[in-house]
Amino acid sequence: MQTEKVLQTDSILARLKARTAHQHQQTEDGVDVMSDNFSREDYRRLLVRFYAFYKSYEAKMRDALRENPIDLDYEERLNTPRLEADLINLGMTENEISEVRAFDELPALDSKEEIFGSLYVIEGSTLGGQYISRHLKEKFGLDETNGVAFFSGYGKETGKMWNAFRESITAFAETTSEHEAIIKSANATFEKIGKALQ
């Protein structure tokens, strides 16, 4: 009870981190890249699942942002181009990639609160991706130029891009009282990504 009282007066980012921790961990548990048995083919299959999610998610997010624009350049944050590059580097053809069936069970993005809550998950994943990308480089000899562009996020710009998002969501949170909608959307996004990776 005391923890919740503290969170009610804390920043939106601190509240998101605390209130999504369980769902975040569940989703991470589905990405078993650190296993000794994780093969290069397992890695390619994982990227295909991510691609299936982002293929439909980014189209939906673009539509959502046309209805409810926010103070953030989404076009420079797209994951599908990096995933496509990785899959080609891992041996898939452009035709095979185009035939990947989009995962269509997506979180709702009908308000700015839902948009920001969902983007908290997507943008936050670029931070964890830095750790994964280093592991994949050691395990498979891959980097952002030949198969690990997706997990490399924005490369050296990752910190800068995350800080820009932090500022944007913090400024937005000061304009709305619907913080629960932001948190609910973040948890829904973790849930949908988890399902896409199964």
Backbone torsions as a table, in degrees:
resi	resn	phi	psi	omega
1	MET	NA	-43.2	179.4
2	GLN	-63.0	-40.0	179.5
3	THR	-59.9	-43.5	-179.3
4	GLU	-63.4	-38.0	178.7
5	LYS	-62.4	-41.2	178.7
6	VAL	-63.9	-44.4	-177.4
7	LEU	-64.0	-33.2	-179.2
8	GLN	-62.0	-26.4	-179.4
9	THR	-105.3	1.2	-178.3
10	ASP	-85.0	171.6	178.8
11	SER	-65.7	157.9	179.3
12	ILE	-60.9	-34.7	-179.5
13	LEU	-67.9	-40.1	177.9
14	ALA	-66.2	-39.5	179.3
15	ARG	-67.7	-41.5	177.5
16	LEU	-60.9	-44.8	-178.9
17	LYS	-60.8	-44.8	-178.4
18	ALA	-69.9	-43.0	-172.0
19	ARG	-83.1	-10.7	177.8
20	THR	-110.8	3.1	-173.3
21	ALA	-56.7	-43.1	-177.3
22	HIS	-66.5	-48.2	-179.1
23	GLN	-65.7	-36.6	177.2
24	HIS	-59.9	-46.4	-179.2
25	GLN	-64.7	-41.2	178.4
26	GLN	-60.3	-41.9	-179.8
27	THR	-67.4	-43.7	178.6
28	GLU	-60.7	-36.6	-179.1
29	ASP	-62.3	-21.9	179.4
30	GLY	-83.3	-5.9	179.4
31	VAL	-110.1	88.0	-169.3
32	ASP	-91.8	46.8	-175.3
33	VAL	-70.1	-18.2	-177.3
34	MET	-85.5	-6.4	-179.9
35	SER	-65.0	142.5	177.5
36	ASP	-62.2	-27.0	-177.1
37	ASN	-88.1	-1.1	-177.8
38	PHE	-71.1	115.7	-174.7
39	SER	-98.5	170.8	176.6
40	ARG	-61.6	-37.0	177.8
41	GLU	-68.8	-37.3	174.3
42	ASP	-59.5	-40.3	-179.5
43	TYR	-63.4	-44.3	179.6
44	ARG	-63.5	-42.0	178.6
45	ARG	-62.3	-38.1	177.8
46	LEU	-63.1	-44.2	179.3
47	LEU	-64.6	-35.1	176.4
48	VAL	-61.2	-41.3	179.4
49	ARG	-66.0	-42.6	176.4
50	PHE	-61.5	-41.8	-179.5
51	TYR	-63.0	-41.6	178.5
52	ALA	-59.0	-39.0	178.5
53	PHE	-69.1	-53.2	-173.9
54	TYR	-68.6	-28.2	178.5
55	LYS	-55.7	-44.3	179.9
56	SER	-89.2	-35.0	-177.8
57	TYR	-62.3	-45.6	-175.9
58	GLU	-69.7	-32.4	174.4
59	ALA	-65.0	-43.1	179.2
60	LYS	-66.7	-39.6	179.8
61	MET	-65.5	-39.2	177.7
62	ARG	-60.2	-45.1	177.9
63	ASP	-61.6	-42.4	-179.1
64	ALA	-62.8	-39.3	-178.2
65	LEU	-73.4	-23.7	173.7
66	ARG	-69.1	-34.8	178.6
67	GLU	-78.9	-38.0	-176.4
68	ASN	-134.4	76.1	-178.1
69	PRO	-63.6	145.6	178.5
70	ILE	-125.6	168.5	-177.8
71	ASP	-84.3	70.9	-179.0
72	LEU	-164.6	136.5	178.1
73	ASP	-85.6	101.5	-176.8
74	TYR	-75.8	-31.8	-174.8
75	GLU	-60.1	-30.2	179.8
76	GLU	-83.6	1.3	-176.8
77	ARG	-113.8	12.2	-176.4
78	LEU	-69.7	140.1	-179.6
79	ASN	-97.0	-24.7	-175.4
80	THR	-60.5	-38.9	178.6
81	PRO	-62.1	-39.2	179.5
82	ARG	-69.1	-39.4	178.1
83	LEU	-65.2	-41.9	177.9
84	GLU	-60.6	-43.5	179.1
85	ALA	-62.2	-42.8	178.9
86	ASP	-62.3	-45.6	-177.4
87	LEU	-64.7	-37.3	175.7
88	ILE	-65.0	-43.0	177.9
89	ASN	-64.2	-24.7	179.5
90	LEU	-94.7	9.9	170.0
91	GLY	106.0	-0.2	178.3
92	MET	-84.3	150.1	176.2
93	THR	-90.2	162.6	177.7
94	GLU	-60.3	-36.7	179.4
95	ASN	-65.8	-43.0	177.7
96	GLU	-61.9	-40.6	179.9
97	ILE	-65.1	-41.8	-178.9
98	SER	-64.4	-23.5	-178.8
99	GLU	-88.2	-3.1	176.8
100	VAL	-62.9	126.1	-177.6
101	ARG	-75.4	126.6	-178.5
102	ALA	-66.6	141.0	174.7
103	PHE	-83.9	117.7	-170.7
104	ASP	-106.0	9.5	177.3
105	GLU	-93.2	86.8	-170.0
106	LEU	-109.8	158.0	176.0
107	PRO	-70.0	154.8	175.7
108	ALA	-68.2	140.0	179.5
109	LEU	-133.7	47.9	-171.2
110	ASP	-93.3	-1.9	-179.9
111	SER	-145.7	166.4	177.4
112	LYS	-64.5	-33.2	177.8
113	GLU	-61.7	-45.7	179.4
114	GLU	-67.6	-37.5	178.2
115	ILE	-62.2	-49.9	-178.2
116	PHE	-66.2	-39.9	178.9
117	GLY	-61.8	-42.2	179.4
118	SER	-67.9	-43.4	-179.9
119	LEU	-65.9	-25.8	175.0
120	TYR	-56.9	-41.3	179.7
121	VAL	-70.1	-47.1	-176.7
122	ILE	-64.1	-46.9	-178.6
123	GLU	-71.9	-36.6	178.0
124	GLY	-63.3	-29.5	-178.7
125	SER	-66.2	-21.3	178.6
126	THR	-67.5	-25.0	178.8
127	LEU	-73.2	-48.3	177.5
128	GLY	-64.8	-30.3	179.4
129	GLY	-61.4	-27.7	179.2
130	GLN	-61.8	-41.4	178.8
131	TYR	-67.0	-43.6	179.9
132	ILE	-64.8	-41.1	-177.7
133	SER	-62.8	-37.8	177.6
134	ARG	-64.9	-39.5	178.8
135	HIS	-64.7	-43.7	-178.9
136	LEU	-66.5	-33.0	177.1
137	LYS	-63.9	-42.9	179.4
138	GLU	-68.6	-39.7	-174.2
139	LYS	-77.4	-43.7	-173.4
140	PHE	-115.5	-4.7	-177.6
141	GLY	71.8	26.0	-178.8
142	LEU	-104.3	151.2	173.6
143	ASP	-139.4	-168.3	-174.6
144	GLU	-66.1	-14.1	-179.1
145	THR	-91.8	-15.4	-174.5
146	ASN	-140.5	26.4	174.5
147	GLY	148.2	-5.7	-178.3
148	VAL	-127.5	34.3	178.7
149	ALA	-66.8	-39.7	-177.7
150	PHE	-61.8	-52.6	-178.0
151	PHE	-73.2	-15.3	176.5
152	SER	-78.1	-9.6	177.8
153	GLY	58.5	-124.9	179.6
154	TYR	-98.6	18.4	178.9
155	GLY	59.4	-130.9	-178.4
156	LYS	-67.3	-16.6	-179.7
157	GLU	-89.8	0.6	-174.6
158	THR	-57.8	-47.3	179.4
159	GLY	-60.2	-44.3	179.9
160	LYS	-63.1	-43.4	-179.3
161	MET	-67.1	-39.2	178.3
162	TRP	-64.6	-42.3	179.7
163	ASN	-63.4	-36.4	177.6
164	ALA	-64.7	-39.8	177.3
165	PHE	-67.2	-43.2	178.3
166	ARG	-54.2	-46.2	-179.6
167	GLU	-64.2	-39.6	-178.0
168	SER	-67.3	-47.1	-178.6
169	ILE	-70.0	-34.1	178.2
170	THR	-65.8	-43.6	178.6
171	ALA	-64.0	-40.6	179.5
172	PHE	-65.3	-42.6	-177.6
173	ALA	-58.8	-26.6	179.1
174	GLU	-74.8	-12.5	-178.2
175	THR	-101.2	-4.4	-176.9
176	THR	-134.5	148.9	174.9
177	SER	-97.8	-1.5	-175.2
178	GLU	-87.9	52.9	-178.5
179	HIS	-66.7	-30.8	179.0
180	GLU	-63.4	-32.9	178.5
181	ALA	-67.3	-35.2	177.3
182	ILE	-65.2	-47.2	-178.6
183	ILE	-65.5	-42.3	178.6
184	LYS	-61.4	-40.6	179.8
185	SER	-66.4	-39.0	177.8
186	ALA	-61.9	-46.3	179.1
187	ASN	-63.9	-38.5	178.3
188	ALA	-64.4	-36.5	179.7
189	THR	-68.6	-43.7	174.7
190	PHE	-57.2	-43.6	-178.6
191	GLU	-61.4	-45.4	-177.5
192	LYS	-67.5	-39.7	176.8
193	ILE	-63.0	-42.2	177.9
194	GLY	-57.3	-42.5	178.6
195	LYS	-66.8	-38.6	-179.6
196	ALA	-64.5	-28.4	-176.8
197	LEU	-88.4	-5.5	-178.2
198	GLN	-69.5	NA	NA
